[in-house]
Amino acid sequence: MDTATLTRLYAFVVMEVGTRTVHILGVTAHPTAAWATQLSRNLLASLADRAARFRYLLRDRDSRYTQAFDAVFTADNIEILKSAPQTPRMNAHVERFIRSVRAECTDRMLI
C-alpha cells in the first residue's frame, strides 16, 4: 500500500476464512524474513488454544517466508500450502480484503 508521501508500506495480515476474522499483525516499510517469522510467533501466542483448530495456512511464495517461518506453524501441526505463482484468485479472500482496505483508505484520505 502506498501512502500520501509515496512510501510503500507492507502489512502482515492473517485471515481466518471460516469466520472472516482478520488479524493485522504488523506494518513496516522494510519487511524481512525475521520480521515475518516473529509476527507468526506472536500470532500463535495470541491465539493460544484456538491455534489447535487451524489445519492449513495458505501463503504466497514470497522470499520472506523462509523455512523458519514455516517451522513456526508446522510445530503446531498446521500444514503450509503455497499458492501457485501469479494466481491471486487462489487467495481471493485476503485479496478482496486488501482491495477493500485500499478503497476505504483512499476514499477518506485528504491530500
Secondary structure by P-SEA (a helix, b strand, c coil): ccccccbbbbbbccccccccccccccccccccaaaaaaaaaaaaaaaccccccccbbbbcccccccaaaaaaaaaacbbbbbccccccccaaaaaaaaaaaaaaaaaaccc
